[in-house]
Amino acid sequence: MDRRAFIASVGGAAAFAAMNANQKADALEAAMAQELEQVVVKSHLFTTFGKEPQEWPRSPYGRQPLGKNQVFLMGHDPRLPLMSEKPTLAEFFEKRFTVTAHVLQSARLAKMNGLSEKTVLACLLHDISVCGFISADHGYFGAQLVAPYVDEEVSWAIKYHQALRFIPDESVGYAYPETYVRFFGEDYKPEPYIYRDAEIAKNHKWYMTARQITLNDLYSFDPNVKVELEDFADIIDRHFKQPEEGLGYDDTPSTHMWRAMIFPNKFL
């Protein structure tokens, strides 16, 4: 990916300089995944599906009042595919997640490397916060999203992979990514909580599960490889507890996060 294009994508040199190292890493991964997605598969999230985008009416508390016959969106956004009454994980991949080619390729690589099904699932889900919810601290948000529906080891690994990206481990062949050096410079250091959580992870019984996400993460961007979610349908069936009410309509600590993706532009 071109450095100038990347810096432009985050708002220019001034915005780039104001970002901390962790924000730069998250932005780079999102930008690389977006670049891949343009080659491999069409994005679904926040698109107008061929319609010209219209200016969003401003809040009564903002600079521009609602125009005549204008209302705030309080339900389904017609610019997005309609979700079913009982949304499944696969449906979120199809209708709400964008830049999914990266996580699909990560899971494919983990599967080819003979890793456990739980680790393959962790690789498949490790960046779903970036895909559909929020990029900043995506490991932590991603873990919260899936925690009610997966084995604790899976959500734990997703949370801690974010910190471990920055920490080399020569014993398993993980070096600090050259891409990070290229884009962020040699002197950038992540925040103290990243080192703290990496240390927690290194001394945990599930360290290698989180480390395997990093090992099957950065080298998964191949525009010539097409992977389908169906390739992991059996693993999802066995290891993802799909709620009977549908994601976003059950009663768990992350229900509202899934619901926010169903109605991403809902005013309240």
C-alpha positions in Angstrom: 0.0 0.0 0.0 1.3 3.5 -0.9 2.4 5.5 2.2 1.0 8.7 0.8 -2.4 7.1 0.1 -2.5 5.7 3.6 -1.7 9.1 5.2 -4.4 10.7 3.0 -6.9 8.0 4.1 -6.5 9.0 7.8 -7.0 12.7 7.1 -3.5 13.9 6.1 -0.1 14.4 7.7 -1.4 16.4 10.6 -4.0 13.9 11.6 -1.5 11.1 11.2 1.0 12.9 13.4 -1.7 13.3 16.1 -2.4 9.6 16.2 -0.7 7.3 18.7 1.0 4.1 17.7 -1.9 1.9 18.5 -4.3 4.0 16.4 -1.8 4.0 13.5 -1.6 0.2 13.7 -5.4 -0.1 13.7 -5.8 2.4 10.8 -3.1 0.6 8.8 -4.7 -2.8 9.2 -8.1 -1.3 8.3 -6.7 0.5 5.2 -4.9 -2.7 4.0 -8.0 -4.7 4.4 -10.1 -2.1 2.6 -7.6 -2.1 -0.3 -7.8 -5.9 -0.5 -11.6 -5.8 -0.3 -11.7 -3.6 -3.4 -9.9 -6.4 -5.3 -11.6 -9.4 -3.8 -15.2 -8.7 -2.8 -17.6 -5.8 -2.8 -18.1 -4.0 0.5 -21.6 -4.0 2.0 -21.5 -1.7 5.0 -22.3 2.0 4.7 -22.9 1.9 1.0 -25.7 3.4 -1.0 -26.0 0.4 -3.4 -25.9 2.6 -6.5 -27.8 5.5 -5.1 -26.2 8.9 -4.8 -25.5 9.7 -1.1 -27.7 12.4 0.4 -26.7 14.9 3.0 -27.7 13.7 6.4 -30.1 16.1 8.1 -28.4 17.8 11.0 -29.6 17.6 14.6 -31.8 20.4 16.0 -28.8 20.9 18.3 -26.5 21.4 15.3 -26.0 24.1 12.6 -28.8 23.1 10.3 -32.4 22.4 11.2 -34.5 19.7 9.7 -35.9 20.6 6.3 -39.5 20.3 5.3 -40.8 16.7 5.4 -37.5 15.5 6.9 -37.3 13.2 9.8 -34.5 11.4 11.7 -34.0 7.8 10.9 -35.3 5.6 13.7 -35.2 2.2 12.2 -34.0 0.3 9.1 -31.7 2.3 6.8 -33.0 1.8 3.3 -29.4 2.2 2.0 -28.5 -1.1 3.7 -29.7 -4.6 3.2 -32.6 -5.5 5.4 -31.6 -7.9 8.2 -33.9 -10.8 9.2 -35.9 -10.9 12.4 -33.4 -13.4 13.8 -29.9 -12.4 12.4 -27.2 -15.0 12.4 -23.4 -14.5 12.4 -23.4 -15.4 8.7 -26.0 -12.8 8.0 -23.8 -10.1 9.6 -20.9 -11.2 7.4 -23.2 -10.9 4.3 -25.1 -7.7 5.1 -23.2 -5.7 7.7 -19.5 -6.6 7.8 -17.1 -5.1 5.4 -13.4 -5.9 4.5 -14.0 -9.5 5.5 -11.5 -10.9 3.0 -8.7 -10.4 5.5 -10.4 -12.4 8.4 -11.4 -15.1 5.9 -7.9 -15.5 4.7 -6.5 -15.5 8.3 -8.9 -18.3 9.2 -8.0 -20.2 6.0 -4.3 -19.9 6.8 -4.9 -21.1 10.4 -6.8 -24.1 9.0 -4.1 -24.9 6.5 -1.6 -24.8 9.4 -3.5 -27.5 11.2 -4.6 -25.4 14.2 -7.5 -26.3 16.4 -11.0 -25.4 15.4 -11.2 -22.9 18.2 -8.1 -21.1 17.0 -9.4 -21.1 13.4 -12.6 -19.5 14.8 -10.6 -16.9 16.7 -8.7 -16.0 13.5 -12.0 -15.7 11.7 -13.5 -13.4 14.3 -10.4 -11.5 15.4 -11.1 -8.3 13.5 -14.9 -8.3 13.3 -15.0 -5.1 15.4 -13.1 -3.4 12.6 -15.4 -5.1 10.0 -18.6 -3.9 11.5 -18.4 -1.9 14.7 -15.3 0.2 15.6 -11.6 0.1 14.8 -10.1 1.7 17.9 -9.1 -1.0 20.5 -10.7 -3.5 18.1 -9.3 -6.5 20.0 -11.2 -5.5 23.2 -14.4 -4.6 21.4 -14.2 -7.7 19.3 -13.8 -9.9 22.4 -16.8 -8.3 24.0 -18.9 -8.8 20.9 -18.4 -12.6 20.8 -17.8 -13.4 24.4 -21.4 -14.6 25.1 -21.3 -17.0 22.1 -17.9 -18.6 22.1 -15.6 -20.5 24.4 -13.8 -18.2 26.8 -10.4 -19.1 25.2 -11.6 -17.7 21.8 -12.7 -14.3 23.2 -9.6 -14.1 25.4 -7.4 -14.6 22.4 -9.2 -12.0 20.3 -8.8 -9.5 23.1 -5.1 -10.0 23.6 -4.0 -10.4 20.0 -4.2 -6.6 19.8 -1.4 -6.1 22.3 0.7 -9.1 21.0 0.9 -7.6 17.5 3.5 -5.2 18.9 5.5 -7.8 20.8 8.0 -10.0 19.0 8.5 -13.6 20.1 11.5 -15.2 18.4 10.7 -18.6 19.9 7.6 -19.0 17.6 9.0 -16.9 14.7 7.0 -13.7 15.3 9.0 -10.6 14.6 7.8 -7.0 14.9 6.0 -6.4 11.6 8.2 -4.6 9.1 5.0 -2.9 7.8 4.7 -1.1 11.2 8.2 0.2 10.9 7.6 1.4 7.4 4.4 3.2 8.2 4.9 4.4 11.8 8.7 4.7 12.0 11.2 3.0 14.2 10.7 5.2 17.2 6.9 4.7 17.7 5.9 2.8 20.9 2.4 1.8 21.9 0.8 2.9 25.1 1.7 1.4 28.4 -1.5 -0.7 28.6 -0.4 -2.5 25.5 2.8 -3.7 27.2 0.9 -4.4 30.3 -1.7 -6.6 28.5 1.0 -8.3 26.4 2.8 -9.3 29.6 -0.5 -10.7 31.0 -1.0 -12.6 27.9 2.6 -14.0 27.8 2.1 -15.5 31.3 -1.4 -17.0 30.6 -2.3 -20.5 29.7 -3.9 -19.4 26.5 -1.0 -17.3 25.3 -0.3 -19.4 22.2 -4.0 -19.1 21.1 -3.7 -15.3 21.0 -0.2 -15.5 19.5 -1.4 -17.8 16.7 -3.8 -15.0 15.7 -0.8 -12.7 15.1 1.1 -15.5 13.3 -1.8 -16.0 10.9 -2.8 -12.3 10.7 -0.3 -10.0 9.0 0.6 -12.4 6.1 -2.9 -13.2 5.1 -3.4 -10.4 2.5 -3.4 -12.1 -0.9 -5.6 -10.6 -3.6 -5.4 -13.8 -5.6 -7.0 -15.9 -2.9 -10.8 -16.0 -2.6 -12.2 -17.5 0.6 -15.9 -18.0 1.4 -17.5 -18.0 4.8 -19.1 -21.3 3.9 -15.7 -22.9 4.1 -16.0 -22.4 7.9 -19.7 -23.2 8.3 -19.1 -26.4 10.2 -16.7 -24.7 12.6 -19.1 -21.9 13.3 -21.9 -24.5 13.9 -19.8 -26.3 16.4 -18.2 -23.4 18.2 -20.4 -20.3 17.9 -23.6 -20.4 20.0 -26.1 -18.8 17.8 -28.9 -17.3 20.0 -32.4 -18.5 19.2 -33.7 -14.9 19.3 -31.1 -13.8 16.8 -27.9 -11.7 17.4 -29.1 -8.3 18.7 -32.3 -9.5 20.1 -31.1 -11.9 22.9 -30.2 -10.6 26.3 -26.4 -10.6 26.8 -23.8 -7.9 27.7 -23.1 -7.4 23.9 -26.6 -7.5 22.5 -26.7 -3.8 22.1 -23.5 -3.9 20.1 -25.0 -6.2 17.5 -28.2 -4.2 17.4 -26.1 -1.1 16.7 -24.8 -2.8 13.6 -28.3 -3.8 12.5 -29.3 -0.1 12.8 -26.0 1.7 12.4 -27.6 5.1 11.5 -30.5 5.0 14.0 -30.7 8.5 15.6 -31.4 7.3 19.2 
